[in-house]
Amino acid sequence: MNDYNNVREIIEKQNIKFVDFKIVDLIGRWRHVTIPASKFTPNLVEAGLGFDGSNYGYRTVQKSDLLFIPDITTAKVEQFSEDRSISMTGDIYEVGKEGEIKPFSQDPRGTAKRALEYLSKVEIADHCYLSPEFEFYIFDRSQFGYTYNKGFFEIESRESFWNSCEDENLGYKLMPKTSYHASRPGDKFAELRNEITFYLEEQGISVKYHHHEIGSAGESEIEVGFTKLVEAADNTLFIKYAVKNIAYQRGKSATFMPKPLYMQPGNGLHVHTFLTKGEENIFHGSRYGGLSKTALYYIGGLLKHGASLMAFTNPSTNSYKRLTPSYEAPVNFVFALANRSAAIRIPGYVREPSQKRIELRVVDATCNPYLAYSAMLMAGLDGIEKRIDPEREGFGPYEENIYELREEERARIKNAPRSLEEALIKLREDHDYLLKGDVFTEDQIDNWIKIKMGEVKEFYDKPHPYEYLLYYDI
């Protein structure tokens, strides 16, 4: 959908009643504003729609007015209600004192665009391509709550060995650590993933494949094709939105929460990436793992800044419950060929030079993808600019299972932060690489730290149900 007339034609042909504008808030949730399709005019597309930025985490109440201007190229047809709508995201602007309209410095999508401008300015590459792997759980029932005198969650999954819904007595339960690529009838959600995949493909999002993941309670994965950075971030939010809504339509509950279940694997958002200059993939080369020196420097930057980077790629308190030494959790700041216990894996099965890439396995889907993907790019570019050699820095390559190394060997490996608070402290200490080219701004980073430290405080001052088991009778 390249221009207004194309969208208008679809509205008329498919008798679409509404246009739904998706606006991303600071932490990465989509909000939405809906207009009747009759009000979708060229003037509105140009002038935009005003909204209250204080409720999005961007501004204080006394200067809260912001402007949303839709990007028509992101338009997709929704089928999540009886009244079909066209959905599109866009950019956030502010109005200056003289009435001039200018990009809002804290707009996450604007940050991603500035990251690409910086990439072009330093002439290292023309484009950054990304391909995320979406991991999520599909539950039959999900209940949770927290009040002054009660805190609980309860999950039901008909496919899990530990839980059985009342109407499920046919067996075929999936046992611990046996569910990766599980087949029917144990895999209860293959048809639902088919439906999600068909819809995404119909909306122009290329899906490589989907399958059951390791978690034996409906954990699933959908991996999509490579797209450029801003489109990849747009699609990340749309895919999460589509998965949750299609599951909800079928009476299920889908979550991308990093660690929703005890003793089950967590949900990651592994991100494959490479850079191109002209028609050439500049990550392909003759060095370790079939990579170029440039790619290795990029790895060096990602791992050198890994702790502060995680304040954007893993920005929830729950993120760090996934990042414990189990279930292939990538808690070690090392790289290696085909090693899933490393923070950065070089996929060993990729032989085609144009597809040579690295995979950052730390990321999870609680991130704001515009900020996370931009921060990843800036860390990698810093590695290239400063020629940060990952081998000289002690980041590997480690081809052994890191969890099976001797204690003294493991002690030499730099580990990921163990909490969101630790990652935010690292971000405060190490963020100059993000400020290059004014991609991120100081006030943007300060605001992010303030908001996220607030989440840390909200979490830590509340009793946890498990603490009752540990301490109630002391």
N, C-alpha and C positions, 0 to 999 in steps of 0.2 A: 504494500500500500504506500506508494511513493508520494502522492499529493492529495490535496483536499478533494479534488474531483473524483479520484478513485474511491476514497472513503465515502463520499456522498453517494456514489453509484451503488456501493454495497448496501448502504443504509436503505436506499430505495428498493433495490432488488430483493433484499431479504426482509423487508418490512420491519426494520430495526427501530425500536421506539426510543431508546435512550443511548447517550454517550456517557461513559463512565471514566472520569479522570482519576488516575492513580498517582498519588503524591507520596514520596518516601519521607518518613520522619527521620530524626537524627540517628536512632538506634537501628533502623533498617526495617521497620514495619511499614507496610503500605496503608495509607489512609485513602479514602475516596470521596469524590464529589460527583453527583450525577445530574446531568441536564437532559431535558427532552431533546430528541434528535432534531426537532424543528429549530432549536436555538443554536445548533452547531453551524456557525456561519464563518466565512473567511475573516470577518472582523473579530470574532471571539478568538479564533486561532492566533491572530496577530496580537490582540490586546491582552489576552490571558484572563485569568480568574483570580480575584483576591482571596486570601485566606489568612487565618490567625497563626502566625509562626510561633507564638509562645506555647501553644498546645502541641507543637511538634518537637519541642526541645531546642529550637533554634534561637529564640529571643525572649527577652523579658516582656512583661505585659505592656509597659509604657511605650514600647517601640516594636509592636508585634506584627504590623502589616507587611505581608509579603505577596508576591504575585507568581502564579503558576501559569506557564505557557506550554501548551501541549506540543509534543513531537509526533506529528502524524505518521512518521515512518514506523512507530512502535504499535500502531493500531492492530488489534486482534479481536475477533468476534468471540463473545462469551456465550456460554450455554448453561449458566449456573442458576438461572431462574426462568420462570415462564415468559417474562418479557426479555427477549434477547437484546443484548446491548453490544456496543463496540467499546472496547477498553483501550486506553492509551496512557502512557506516562509522559514525562516531559521535564522541563527545567524550572528552577526557582530563581526569581529575580526580586530586586528591591527597587523602590522608587526613591531617588535622591531628593534633596531639598529643593532643587530647581525643577523637579518634575521629570527628570531624566530617568529612564529605565536602564538598569545595569545588572549584570549577573550577581547573585547573592554569593558572597565568598564562602559561606558554609554549606552551600548546596552540595550534597554528596555526588550527584551526577556531574555537576560542574567541576568538582575535584577530579573525577575520572577523565573529563575532557582536558583539564590542564595537565594531567599526567601524560596524556598522549601528545600534547603540544610540547612538553618538555622532552619527550622521547624524540620527537622530530627535530627539536632545536639542537640537541647534543649530537645529532647525526649518527647515532649508534645503529638505529633501525627505523623502519617506517611504521611497523605495526607490531602490536602485542596480541597474540592469540591465546585464548584460554578455553579449556574444556573441563567443566566441573563434573564430579561424580556425586549425585544426590542420594544420600542414605537417609531413610526415614522408617519409622514404625507405623504399621496400620493396626489399630486396636479395635476390638469389638465394642468395648465400653471403657470410658475414661472418666473418673471422678476424682476431684481434689478440692481442697479448701484449707484455709487457715484463718482462725479467729482468735479471740482472747483466750479461749479455753479449749481449742481444738485445732489440730493440724494433721492432715492425712492425705494420702492419695491411694487410689485403688484402680488397678488395671485388669481388664479381662481380655483374654485372647483364646479363641477356640482352637488355634493350631498349636498352642504351647503345651508342653508336658505338665507344667505346674499349675495350670488354670483351665477350667472347663466351663463354657457357657452352658446354661440349662438345656438348650436345644441341641447340643453337640454331643452325641454318644457313639459316633461311628469310628473312633480311634484315629489312627494315622497322625499321631502327635510327633512334633519335631523335638528331638532330644538335644541337650547342650552340645554346642560346637559341631553339630552335624548338619546344619541347615544351609550352608553355603551352596548355592545352585540347587537347592532341594527341588524335587519334582512333585507334580500332582500325585495323589491327592493330599500329601503333606503340605505342599504349598497351596494355601487357601486363597491367595490373592493374585494369582497369575492373570486371571481375567480382568481384574480391576487395573492391574498394571498395563495390560493390553489396551484397555479403554483410555487410560491416561496417555499412553504412547500415541495412540491413533489421534487423539485430540491435539497433542503437541505438534505432531507431524502436519496435521491439517492447518495449524496456525503458523507453519513455516519454521518450526524448531526441529532440527534434525536430531533424532535419537539413535545412538549407536546400538544400544541394547538395554534390556532390563532383566533383572533376575532376583531371586531370593538371596538375602544376605545371611550372615552367620547367626544373627539373633533368632532364637526359636519362638518368637512371638509376633511374627509378621514383619520382621525387618526386611526392607526391600531396597533395591538400588536401581536408579535410572541414570545412565551416562549419556551425555549429549555431545554433539560434534563441536568442532572448534569455531569460535566466532571472535571478532575483535572485542577489545576490552569493554567498551561502553555497552555494546549489544549483549555481551556475556553477562554483565551485571543486570541489565534490563530483563534478560531471559531468566536469570536466577530468581528474581522476585516473582516473575510470572509463573515459572514452573512450580515454585512452592505454593503459590496461590491456586494453581490448577489442581495440584495433588490434593490439597486440603479440601477444596470444594467438591471435586469428583468423589473423593472418599465419603464426604459428608452426605452427598446425594444418595450414596449406597448404604447409608446407615452405619458408617464406620468413622473412626477418628484417626487422622494421620498427624504425626508430629515429627519435626526435624530436631527436637530437643537433643542435645549431645548425649545425655546419659539419663534416659527416662526409667531404666530398670536396673536394679541390683543384680549382680552376677550374670548380666547379659552384655554383649558388646554395645558400644556407643555408636552414635551416628556422626560420621565425618562428612566433610565436603572436600574431598581430595581434588586439587586443582592441577591439571596438566597445562603446561605453558611453553611457548617458544616465541622467538622474535624473528621477523623477516625484514630484509632490506632488498627492495626491488622484488624479484621473484625468488630470492634465495632465503632458505631457512638458515640463519646464522648460528643456530645451536648445533648444526650437524658438523662433524669434523672427524679427525683421526686420533683424538686423545681418548682418555678413559671413557668407556661406555659408548664410544662412537660420538662423543661430544667435541665441540670446538673449545679452544681456550676461552673464548668469549662466554660460552655457556658455563664453564667452570668458574669463571669470575662472578657470573650472575649467581651461581650457587653460593659462592663465598659471601656475597652481599646478603643473601637471604639468611644464611646461618649466622653471620656476624651480627646482624640486627634482629635475630630471631626472637629474642625475649621481648623487645619493645614492639616488634611487628605483631606479636600475639595479642597485644592490647586491642588491635583491630580485627585480626583473623579469628580470635577466640575470646570475644568480649562479654562472656556471661560467667557467673559464678559456677553454673553447671558445666561449662566447658572443661573445667579442670577435674571433674569427676570422671570424665571420659579419658583424660590424659593421665592414666595410672599404668604402671608396668604390667599390662595384661591385654589380651585380645588384640594383639598387634598394634597397640597404641603407640603412636610415633612420638615418644617423649624424649628421644635422643637427638641432639643437634649434630647429626652426621648425614653423609650421603653415601649411596652405594648403588650398584647395578642390581635391579630386581629384588632389593631387600625391603620388605614391608615393615621391618622394625625400625627403619631409619626415617628421619623427618623428611628427607628428600630421596625419592627413589627415581632411578633412571629405568624406565620400562624396558626390559630386556627383549621383549617380543617385537619391538618396533625396528624394522629394517629399512623402511623407506626414508631416504634423506629428507624429503619435504615434511615428514611427520616427526622427525627426531625432537624429543622434548624431555622435560623434567616434570616430576610430580611432587608438589608440596602436600604432604599428607596431614599436616597439623590442623588445617582450617576446619571450622564447622559452620553450620548454616545459621547460627545465631548472629553472624556478622552482618554488617551493612555491606553488601557486596561491592558497591561503588568505592567505599573507603578501603575495604580489605584488598581488593584487586589493585587499587592505585598504590597502596602502601607496599604491596608485594613488588610491583614494578619499580617503585622508587628504591627499594632496598636492593633489588637486583642490579639496577643501573648504577647505584653507588659502588657495588662490587666491581662492575666493569670499569668505571671511571678510576677507581683506586687500585685496580688490579689485585683484588683480594683473592689470594690463592687458597682454596679450601683445604688442600693438603698441608700447606705450610701452617695454616691456622689450627691444624689438628682435628679437622672435621671429617677425616676419613681419606679414602673410602674404607668402610667397614663391610665386608662381605659375610661376616659371621652373624649368627643370631645374637644380637647384642645382649639379650636377656640371659644367654648362656655363657657369657664371658666371665672370666675370673674377676673377683671383686676389685683387685688392684687395677685391672684393665678398664673396668667400667668406671672407676673413680676418675679416670682421665678424660672421660667424655662429658661435654657440657650438656646439661639437661634443660628441658623447657621449664618455664615457671610452673610452680605448683598451685598458684591461685591467681585470680583476676587482679587482686591487689598488687601482687608482685609484678605482674605484667605492666600494670599502670605506672608503678614506680619506675620501672625500666623505661617506659615511654617518656616519662618526665625527664629522665637522665639522657636519653638517646633518641633524639628526633630531628637532628639537623638535616639528615638525609631526606626527610619528608618536606622540608622547607625550600629545597632547591626549586628554582623556577616558580616560586610562589604556588606550588601545587597544593600543599597544605598551608594553613596559616597558623600563627601562634595562638590566636584567639580560638580558632577551630579546635586545636589540640587541647587547649586549656578547658574548653567547654566539654569536650569528650571525656577528659579525665574527671572533671567535676561530676558529670552525669553518672559515669560508671562507678566512681567512688561512692556515690550515693546508693547505688545498687548493692555494693559491698556492705555498706553500713546497714542497709535494710535487711540483708541476709544474716549478718553476724549477730544482730541484737535480738534474734528470735530463737526460742528453744526449738530443738529438732526432736521429732518423735524418737529417734534412736538414742538420744541422750537419756530418755526415761529408762531405757533398758540398761544403760551403763551406770547411771548415777542415782536413780530414785531412792534406792534403799541404803545408800551410804550414810 
